[in-house]
């Protein structure tokens, strides 16, 4: 066999020409990468100039510079446009002013001086602490005013809390992270400095049956004294007409179901809790047509009827339709009549005490006078009810009025005190 030779591997020599080509390729890739970087993320003009010096083709450099400047100008315009849009909107700042203005407007409506309420800001929460004069309004109604006005100004009610003597409402704006917390609380003493006079309104119940000298005697009282007249009595219309001729305020003394019925009888044509809204409307409408000069109504008895929400809502619906007010005689400590009237946007009053209960003795008079003076320390206006059954009650009332005047009280019509002035809500 022929002897095989072991061949030695040959060494491959890299030529100079091939090495030069690789260098050019690398340089080309670097230039392409640099151009791509400049087009993608434009540099400031001084950086562009430095880059131009590194580029060998002057025509290409000029074209690139023009393109980059155009991009910079476009970016600047876009930035200005965005800044202008943000400055124009500024949602949080403008909404804060809008909401604050709405809150201040409500405070003005409720006649709460600037020095009485407090405004505090922390982070994204603005808190208003608002005192309410209990003798003028209740928290529920103040709550309704705030809710209605703030919602019309873009606010959104987030939550509300109710505790003894305090209600809190939290609002937010639709385009803002700022929250608005309104704390409503009773503080009648704070309003004492505004009270310069003490007023009292007196309502005399049960007219309609009496006539002659007894009626004339009551008609001789100060014309500020209000007469509450039973409907469907022999002298109901006659009493209304004579009182109206004096310019005296009259109201319809409306019989309503007491807790003790049938043992305690409210009289004919009373409103009972089992009546439907249509039945109640029919009764009240007939009373109003019979005694058209009467400006409102109050309840006779009604210790059960005035605690029934449905009955009181039906009553207020009819009164609102005929533009009449309601005086809650408060024959029950748990009456809902006054609060239901306010929620129905019906002008409302509340009795503070009965002058001739339990009797008409001098000791009763002194006790009632003392109660009125005590009440006047927190209330500048008081409403009291008495009755017209006899000459003795007339004399008692005349003496009582003279003692009230001596104590510094001003006798005024019912329609001028003790009522809640309803701000426009709708």
Beta strands, then each sheet from edge to edge (+ up, - down):
strand 1: 118-122
strand 2: 125-132
strand 3: 155-163
strand 4: 166-173
strand 5: 179-186
strand 6: 198-207
strand 7: 226-230
strand 8: 250-256
strand 9: 296-301
strand 10: 325-328
strand 11: 348-350
strand 12: 353-354
strand 13: 381-387
strand 14: 409-411
sheet 1: 1+ 2- 5- 4+ 3-
sheet 2: 11+ 10+ 9+ 8+ 7+ 6+ 13+ 12+
sheet 3: 11+ 10+ 9+ 8+ 7+ 6+ 14+
end
